[in-house]
Amino acid sequence: MKKEMRSEPRLPERRRGTLTVDGATSPCLFQDFSTKGFLLMSTKQFAVGDIFDLSTELYPGQVLKCKVQVRRVDGDCYGTMIVEISEPCARLCRQFVAEIYSDRLKFAGR
């Protein structure tokens, strides 16, 4: 069994987003979330080490924006790590992840 390398688990939650590379935007799909990084699907091709801007609306009118680095590539799925994020966006991400986790616990207890 392969050892989990992440400092925290990623939580499944699909959400549409936008990635920006050299001023060009492209749609992407978030597959899962953590406060440290995301699993994304994109038709745009990336290599390990690539860095790009990422954004998604987590709540109405509240957009998470950050810069991520590709850490793992599996076809059109990319494991990313947040390398730059403002404190307000980091707070928004932590709140969102906490809510996902809380909702999962509620449903698990049923």
DOVO-508551 format. One line per field, with one value per residue: residue in three letters; residue number from 1; x, y, z of N, C-alpha, C in turn. Coordinates in steps of 0.1 Angstrom, whole numbers. Layout:
N
r: c(ALA, ...)
k: c(NUM, ...)
nX: c(X, ...)
nY: c(Y, ...)
nZ: c(Z, ...)
caX: c(X, ...)
caY: c(Y, ...)
caZ: c(Z, ...)
cX: c(X, ...)
cY: c(Y, ...)
cZ: c(Z, ...)
This chain:
110
r: c(MET, LYS, LYS, GLU, MET, ARG, SER, GLU, PRO, ARG, LEU, PRO, GLU, ARG, ARG, ARG, GLY, THR, LEU, THR, VAL, ASP, GLY, ALA, THR, SER, PRO, CYS, LEU, PHE, GLN, ASP, PHE, SER, THR, LYS, GLY, PHE, LEU, LEU, MET, SER, THR, LYS, GLN, PHE, ALA, VAL, GLY, ASP, ILE, PHE, ASP, LEU, SER, THR, GLU, LEU, TYR, PRO, GLY, GLN, VAL, LEU, LYS, CYS, LYS, VAL, GLN, VAL, ARG, ARG, VAL, ASP, GLY, ASP, CYS, TYR, GLY, THR, MET, ILE, VAL, GLU, ILE, SER, GLU, PRO, CYS, ALA, ARG, LEU, CYS, ARG, GLN, PHE, VAL, ALA, GLU, ILE, TYR, SER, ASP, ARG, LEU, LYS, PHE, ALA, GLY, ARG)
k: c(1, 2, 3, 4, 5, 6, 7, 8, 9, 10, 11, 12, 13, 14, 15, 16, 17, 18, 19, 20, 21, 22, 23, 24, 25, 26, 27, 28, 29, 30, 31, 32, 33, 34, 35, 36, 37, 38, 39, 40, 41, 42, 43, 44, 45, 46, 47, 48, 49, 50, 51, 52, 53, 54, 55, 56, 57, 58, 59, 60, 61, 62, 63, 64, 65, 66, 67, 68, 69, 70, 71, 72, 73, 74, 75, 76, 77, 78, 79, 80, 81, 82, 83, 84, 85, 86, 87, 88, 89, 90, 91, 92, 93, 94, 95, 96, 97, 98, 99, 100, 101, 102, 103, 104, 105, 106, 107, 108, 109, 110)
nX: c(8, 5, 20, 3, 10, 2, -4, -29, -61, -77, -109, -137, -153, -170, -165, -168, -141, -117, -86, -56, -31, -3, -20, -40, -72, -88, -113, -118, -122, -127, -120, -115, -109, -86, -70, -46, -42, -55, -73, -75, -93, -85, -85, -64, -29, -4, 27, 46, 55, 47, 33, 3, -24, -55, -90, -122, -157, -167, -188, -218, -207, -183, -151, -125, -91, -60, -25, -12, 9, 17, 19, 15, 7, -19, -30, -56, -59, -48, -28, -25, -7, -11, 7, 7, -13, -38, -44, -73, -84, -73, -86, -112, -110, -104, -127, -146, -136, -139, -167, -174, -162, -177, -203, -199, -194, -219, -236, -224, -231, -257)
nY: c(-12, 22, 50, 77, 109, 135, 162, 166, 151, 151, 162, 149, 170, 184, 210, 238, 256, 281, 282, 300, 308, 325, 347, 336, 320, 290, 265, 244, 215, 211, 183, 174, 188, 205, 223, 227, 220, 208, 184, 185, 185, 190, 200, 212, 208, 199, 198, 182, 205, 228, 260, 278, 302, 300, 298, 298, 299, 297, 303, 322, 350, 349, 343, 320, 325, 316, 306, 277, 248, 221, 189, 163, 142, 126, 115, 135, 146, 165, 167, 192, 218, 244, 273, 300, 323, 347, 359, 364, 347, 323, 319, 317, 293, 275, 277, 266, 240, 230, 231, 212, 189, 187, 183, 158, 142, 145, 131, 106, 97, 89)
nZ: c(0, -8, 8, 22, 12, 17, 40, 50, 45, 12, 3, -14, -37, -62, -84, -107, -122, -131, -148, -153, -175, -185, -191, -206, -203, -191, -188, -159, -138, -105, -85, -60, -27, -4, 22, 14, -13, -45, -65, -99, -130, -164, -198, -208, -212, -188, -170, -144, -119, -132, -129, -122, -122, -104, -100, -84, -76, -44, -27, -33, -49, -36, -43, -46, -51, -62, -65, -80, -80, -101, -90, -95, -122, -140, -167, -177, -153, -125, -97, -74, -56, -34, -38, -35, -19, -8, 25, 30, 10, 18, 43, 34, 19, 40, 55, 37, 33, 59, 61, 42, 53, 77, 67, 56, 78, 91, 73, 74, 98, 96)
caX: c(0, 13, 18, -3, 21, -4, -5, -43, -68, -86, -123, -144, -163, -168, -168, -161, -132, -109, -72, -50, -17, 1, -31, -51, -80, -93, -121, -113, -131, -122, -124, -114, -103, -80, -66, -32, -42, -67, -72, -82, -94, -84, -81, -51, -18, 5, 37, 49, 63, 41, 25, -7, -35, -67, -101, -135, -166, -171, -201, -222, -200, -170, -142, -112, -81, -47, -15, -9, 19, 13, 27, 12, -1, -25, -39, -61, -61, -36, -27, -18, -4, -12, 20, 5, -27, -39, -50, -87, -87, -70, -96, -124, -108, -105, -142, -152, -132, -145, -181, -175, -159, -188, -214, -196, -196, -234, -242, -218, -238, -271)
caY: c(0, 34, 59, 90, 120, 147, 165, 165, 144, 158, 159, 150, 180, 188, 225, 243, 267, 287, 284, 311, 306, 335, 355, 328, 313, 278, 259, 232, 209, 206, 170, 174, 200, 205, 237, 228, 218, 203, 176, 192, 179, 200, 196, 218, 199, 205, 189, 184, 217, 240, 269, 287, 308, 292, 305, 291, 306, 287, 307, 333, 362, 347, 336, 316, 327, 312, 301, 264, 241, 208, 180, 149, 142, 113, 117, 149, 150, 171, 170, 205, 223, 259, 279, 314, 326, 358, 355, 363, 335, 311, 318, 312, 279, 268, 276, 258, 226, 227, 228, 199, 179, 187, 177, 144, 136, 144, 120, 93, 92, 85)
caZ: c(0, -10, 19, 19, 13, 21, 54, 53, 34, 3, 4, -27, -39, -76, -86, -118, -120, -142, -146, -161, -178, -194, -195, -213, -194, -196, -177, -152, -128, -92, -81, -45, -20, 9, 24, 8, -27, -52, -77, -110, -144, -174, -211, -210, -208, -178, -165, -130, -117, -138, -119, -128, -114, -103, -93, -84, -67, -34, -23, -41, -48, -29, -52, -42, -61, -57, -75, -76, -87, -105, -83, -100, -135, -143, -178, -177, -139, -120, -83, -73, -43, -33, -36, -32, -16, 1, 37, 29, 3, 26, 52, 27, 16, 53, 59, 27, 36, 72, 59, 35, 63, 86, 60, 54, 91, 94, 65, 78, 110, 93)
cX: c(9, 10, 13, 7, 15, -5, -19, -50, -76, -100, -130, -154, -160, -173, -161, -152, -126, -95, -67, -35, -13, -10, -42, -59, -85, -102, -114, -124, -124, -128, -125, -107, -96, -75, -52, -31, -55, -63, -81, -83, -93, -80, -68, -40, -8, 16, 40, 58, 57, 33, 15, -17, -47, -77, -114, -144, -171, -184, -205, -214, -186, -161, -129, -102, -68, -38, -12, 2, 15, 24, 26, 4, -6, -35, -43, -64, -48, -37, -19, -16, -5, 2, 19, -10, -28, -46, -66, -91, -84, -80, -109, -122, -109, -119, -149, -149, -138, -160, -182, -173, -171, -200, -211, -198, -211, -240, -236, -226, -252, -272)
cY: c(12, 44, 72, 101, 133, 149, 165, 158, 154, 153, 160, 161, 186, 203, 229, 255, 272, 287, 294, 308, 316, 344, 348, 320, 300, 272, 247, 227, 205, 193, 168, 186, 197, 220, 239, 226, 211, 193, 182, 183, 191, 194, 202, 209, 206, 194, 192, 196, 230, 247, 277, 292, 300, 299, 297, 299, 295, 290, 319, 345, 361, 337, 333, 318, 324, 308, 287, 258, 226, 198, 166, 150, 127, 115, 132, 153, 154, 173, 183, 209, 238, 264, 294, 317, 338, 352, 354, 350, 322, 308, 312, 297, 271, 266, 266, 243, 222, 223, 214, 188, 177, 180, 162, 136, 135, 132, 107, 88, 88, 71)
cZ: c(0, 2, 15, 22, 18, 36, 59, 42, 25, 4, -9, -27, -53, -77, -99, -114, -132, -139, -157, -163, -188, -200, -202, -203, -200, -185, -171, -143, -116, -89, -66, -40, -7, 11, 18, -7, -32, -62, -87, -122, -153, -187, -215, -205, -199, -175, -150, -129, -123, -128, -127, -118, -115, -96, -94, -73, -57, -28, -32, -39, -40, -37, -45, -53, -54, -69, -71, -85, -89, -98, -88, -112, -137, -154, -178, -163, -133, -105, -81, -58, -43, -30, -32, -30, -6, 14, 36, 21, 10, 37, 46, 23, 29, 57, 50, 30, 49, 70, 51, 45, 73, 80, 58, 67, 94, 86, 69, 90, 108, 91)
